C-alpha cells in the first residue's frame, strides 16, 4: 500500500514546512 507511505511522507513534509514558517518558539 504505497498510498499509506505517500500520505505519511506528505504529512511529514507538511509538518516540516509548517515548522519552518511558524517556529515552535512562538508556541
The first five atom37 places (N, CA, C, CB, O) and aatype in JSON, in Angstrom:
{
  "aatype": [20, 20, 20, 20, 20, 20, 20, 20, 20, 20, 20, 20, 20, 20, 20, 20, 20, 20, 20, 20, 20, 20, 20, 20, 20, 20, 20],
  "atom_mask": [
    [1, 1, 1, 1, 1],
    [1, 1, 1, 1, 1],
    [1, 1, 1, 1, 1],
    [1, 1, 1, 1, 1],
    [1, 1, 1, 1, 1],
    [1, 1, 1, 1, 1],
    [1, 1, 1, 1, 1],
    [1, 1, 1, 1, 1],
    [1, 1, 1, 1, 1],
    [1, 1, 1, 1, 1],
    [1, 1, 1, 1, 1],
    [1, 1, 1, 1, 1],
    [1, 1, 1, 1, 1],
    [1, 1, 1, 1, 1],
    [1, 1, 1, 1, 1],
    [1, 1, 1, 1, 1],
    [1, 1, 1, 1, 1],
    [1, 1, 1, 1, 1],
    [1, 1, 1, 1, 1],
    [1, 1, 1, 1, 1],
    [1, 1, 1, 1, 1],
    [1, 1, 1, 1, 1],
    [1, 1, 1, 1, 1],
    [1, 1, 1, 1, 1],
    [1, 1, 1, 1, 1],
    [1, 1, 1, 1, 1],
    [1, 1, 1, 1, 1]
  ],
  "atom_positions": [
    [[0.87, -1.21, 0.0], [0.0, 0.0, 0.0], [0.9, 1.25, 0.0], [-0.98, 0.01, 1.26], [1.18, 1.81, 1.06]],
    [[1.33, 1.66, -1.14], [2.2, 2.85, -1.22], [1.42, 4.1, -0.8], [2.77, 3.02, -2.65], [2.01, 5.1, -0.41]],
    [[0.1, 4.02, -0.89], [-0.71, 5.2, -0.52], [-0.4, 5.63, 0.9], [-2.23, 4.89, -0.67], [-0.22, 6.82, 1.18]],
    [[-0.35, 4.65, 1.8], [-0.09, 4.99, 3.21], [1.27, 5.67, 3.33], [-0.15, 3.72, 4.12], [1.39, 6.72, 3.96]],
    [[2.29, 5.07, 2.71], [3.65, 5.66, 2.79], [3.63, 7.07, 2.21], [4.69, 4.77, 2.04], [4.18, 8.0, 2.79]],
    [[3.0, 7.22, 1.06], [2.94, 8.54, 0.42], [2.26, 9.54, 1.34], [2.19, 8.47, -0.93], [2.73, 10.66, 1.5]],
    [[1.16, 9.14, 1.94], [0.44, 10.07, 2.83], [1.33, 10.45, 4.0], [-0.89, 9.43, 3.34], [1.4, 11.62, 4.38]],
    [[2.01, 9.46, 4.57], [2.88, 9.75, 5.72], [3.98, 10.72, 5.31], [3.52, 8.43, 6.28], [4.27, 11.68, 6.02]],
    [[4.58, 10.48, 4.15], [5.66, 11.36, 3.69], [5.13, 12.78, 3.47], [6.28, 10.82, 2.37], [5.76, 13.76, 3.86]],
    [[3.95, 12.87, 2.85], [3.36, 14.19, 2.59], [3.07, 14.89, 3.91], [2.05, 14.07, 1.73], [3.34, 16.08, 4.07]],
    [[2.54, 14.14, 4.86], [2.21, 14.76, 6.17], [3.49, 15.26, 6.83], [1.49, 13.74, 7.1], [3.54, 16.39, 7.32]],
    [[4.51, 14.44, 6.84], [5.78, 14.81, 7.47], [6.32, 16.08, 6.79], [6.84, 13.63, 7.38], [6.8, 17.0, 7.46]],
    [[6.22, 16.11, 5.47], [6.73, 17.29, 4.74], [5.92, 18.53, 5.13], [6.67, 17.07, 3.19], [6.47, 19.61, 5.35]],
    [[4.62, 18.35, 5.22], [3.75, 19.49, 5.57], [4.12, 20.01, 6.97], [2.24, 19.08, 5.52], [4.19, 21.21, 7.19]],
    [[4.34, 19.08, 7.88], [4.7, 19.48, 9.25], [6.03, 20.24, 9.23], [4.79, 18.22, 10.19], [6.16, 21.28, 9.87]],
    [[6.98, 19.72, 8.5], [8.3, 20.37, 8.43], [8.13, 21.78, 7.87], [9.3, 19.54, 7.56], [8.74, 22.73, 8.36]],
    [[7.31, 21.92, 6.84], [7.09, 23.25, 6.24], [6.43, 24.17, 7.26], [6.21, 23.16, 4.95], [6.84, 25.32, 7.42]],
    [[5.43, 23.67, 7.95], [4.72, 24.49, 8.95], [5.7, 24.95, 10.02], [3.54, 23.68, 9.61], [5.65, 26.1, 10.46]],
    [[6.6, 24.06, 10.43], [7.58, 24.43, 11.47], [8.5, 25.53, 10.92], [8.42, 23.17, 11.94], [8.85, 26.47, 11.63]],
    [[8.88, 25.39, 9.66], [9.78, 26.4, 9.08], [9.08, 27.76, 9.04], [10.24, 25.99, 7.64], [9.67, 28.79, 9.34]],
    [[7.8, 27.74, 8.65], [7.06, 29.01, 8.55], [6.71, 29.54, 9.94], [5.78, 28.83, 7.71], [6.73, 30.75, 10.17]],
    [[6.38, 28.61, 10.87], [5.99, 29.04, 12.23], [6.85, 28.3, 13.26], [4.46, 28.78, 12.49], [6.47, 27.21, 13.69]],
    [[7.95, 28.84, 13.66], [8.81, 28.18, 14.65], [8.03, 27.88, 15.93], [10.04, 29.04, 14.98], [7.11, 28.62, 16.29]],
    [[8.41, 26.79, 16.62], [7.69, 26.44, 17.86], [7.99, 27.47, 18.95], [8.09, 25.0, 18.35], [7.31, 27.5, 19.98]],
    [[8.98, 28.31, 18.76], [9.32, 29.29, 19.8], [8.11, 30.16, 20.16], [10.48, 30.18, 19.34], [8.01, 30.67, 21.28]],
    [[7.18, 30.32, 19.21], [6.02, 31.2, 19.49], [4.94, 30.42, 20.25], [5.42, 31.77, 18.16], [4.03, 31.03, 20.82]],
    [[5.04, 29.07, 20.26], [4.11, 28.21, 20.99], [2.77, 28.85, 21.09], [4.62, 27.89, 22.38], [1.85, 28.28, 21.67]]
  ]
}
